[in-house]
């Protein structure tokens, strides 16, 4: 168990002895092998690890996109394995935000509709003030009526960030959010995410393999072979690179 | 490349399967049509060969009048001819033969057989002659004027037993006979569902036709000379005044077979027309599927191009796939046709036409035609998409998404306009007097214009139709609307089968409702009585004229008048023409049935006179006092004086004569309807009671009030309409399959999007809603375009009938609404499976795709 250095210590999401395995008997492959971790509110966590280390699987299982073989995953104290498909969907819609690497947006909807998508799906208006603030923060005010195809890659990712923030979720999961954009845009997006945590009090868990991106986080968890092998607080890119070298990845 | 192409085909079995379905449906109907009509023809050929197998010669009159509409009447010959034939050396036996209208009344008082278009009801002769067409299978031969036999099937159906008293209606009126025997017609228990009442020849002659007359003489040879020689001999020996001809057994068999064959060929032509419509609709589905899959495989093809495949090789690979689909689809379709043919036979059986048992005929022509047509249709539908696939630039391999591109809308609209303008130009020319034949070309041009313009209008129209969905269903509806509009080419191609189906249904509906309106109008104006009694026998048989006389004698009846039709040959300025003439009773018809005579009282028609329609009078330069030579079906010639000209010819046709004309002829005449004017102050219910009692005595006939009668006449169109709707149903099924396939492919293409939506909180039911509304919008788009085209088509057809007296154009409001509702339902049904598949999209797989 890792102790958080922050004062606000509400747990937004957590796993306990999470196991995700494929196959059975001798051929069993463990994508996650007994992972216990907590994500505290108001914190920006990065999950790092080499390909096949289980970092994406861990994120998918906590986010309710995939099911654990054993152990439990909780969001807001709710054990996801107890939820039906519909309840899980509503959980994702209302309490979780997502930013994916690419193809984040529905091509037939405008930027604004994409931002409000989770709210629209729930037939809700949401907190208008908040949404306005989010849109201002990501700097999309004059791009709202555009279709995704009319936006640059960076703008599309900003729309995705805004969508993730729109519902004021308990936790936001980002899967390589800068993997598909150039480094300048990447930095811009990471800065927004950082500001969302610092200024808007959001909680973010980000999967990445890039030390520079990871350095934007408050805390980094290192995964290898489905296990948590290390953790780092207040990281910098140099520290992360060193640690990665020492972990042999 | 061929190996790669074939591997590709096999690797995508689902796609192969989906594309094949469209081919299967189209070819199955064609195959079923062929198998069914071949089977039917062969069965009837065998039936008649069997019936006439003991007949070596057939003597009949040479005089025949063709009244059109398949109404052919041959003159009858004297019954004494039988004896003359019997005495001729070489003839071992002979018997008279009669087959005419008769209707058997069941135990419940209802006449046997179907009303309307059902199988006919006959009366016929039977004797102990060795070559008799009918054989008694149970009981005895009828030999007395009070006895009769009937066919096996209908006797069983009506639960008659030997010894029962049964009422039979025929030209001679209504009589009760004792059932003494059950008979079979050759091997068949009953031919084609027709009912038969059988009498000895004298009774048949007197009761069914006219005493002393028969239809023909059947004879058997003693085998000393050939049938041909015997026939020639008989014709030579019999007095020329009889005007007879002698056919050999083989000739009469062949003649009957070809007569029936003609009737059947109309039926199979009708079926073929609709199976080709279905194939045409199938073409659009095949074309659409190939276009979509080509678009989805753009990257794969671009990769092939990048590593060195030529354009031709890409196109060839697509065509190889088309050939594979064509072969698989046509073969499956060929065999599905067998099932369909069995289904058709079953439908006929249910509707009362029992076919003699026989195995299905699977002719070589069926196999060759179905496989060829299936292959050609498939490959032809795939050519454009294949050519387009070849044009993919190698660079497209690097692009992430590639949909089929909308192309230039302006060019599309321009080309479509060119077609539309030339279509309308031709239409205008026809309105201004050009030949009606050009209308077909106009229709074709406008249709092509609509197909070309489809993608250009698909987006705005889908957005318009989808508006309520977006309003009603929030974001899911809005997304469905955008999905339907996002790929206008695909939407319009998917909607094309719906469009064609709806356009045809709409045109037929317009035509039907117009004709219905015309009929109601004509009957409403011309039938001025209070009640009618109808025979519902479609030109064949009807009421004995004595029924009208009986009704006239009833208290409460002011006047009743019978109306009938008869076949006659009209000779004007040296030209003979077979016609159906209307027969009225001039003494009673006044104030009941009004044909709009100009300045002439209807009572002035004598037995030597004829009323002529204004149209026919103008055409043949006839005036009052002119003479028209009319030959009746018994061969008697009458020079009739034109005694009046009338304007309302919708019901009466061109020639109207008096029933007295027939009094001294051997023509068996029926009334097909009796119109009744009640006395003032008589209660409807009272007169109904006494009229029903009179009808009961005769056994057949339905009593209707004026408004009921008019409604019923108009409703006759519905039967035909039902048949056409039924045949168009297959096109609708193909349209549904087309939507299903497109949606499945679209869902497959949008997996990532669906995965994303599911991740950010779209429930499964919302996913289904989105797919369903997209389907509904597509279907409604097709329906809307189809309705417009169908209205135009209907108008054109009606316009081309303007010379036939149809002048109005009725837009069927209810019909249109029903079509819209049905299209909505079609959309919902078609979406069911694709929507289900969409919910099965694996979230992680979808999100992992880049």
Interface residues (C-beta under 8 A of the other chain):
Chain A: X60 X63 X65 X66 X85 X86 X89 X90 X92 X93 X94 X98 X100 X101 X102 X103 X104 X105 X106 X107 X108 X109 X113 X117 X118 X120 X121 X122 X123 X163 X175
Chain B: X474 X475 X476 X478 X479 X482 X483 X486 X752 X753 X756 X757 X758 X759 X760 X761 X762 X763 X764 X765 X766 X843 X844 X847 X849 X850
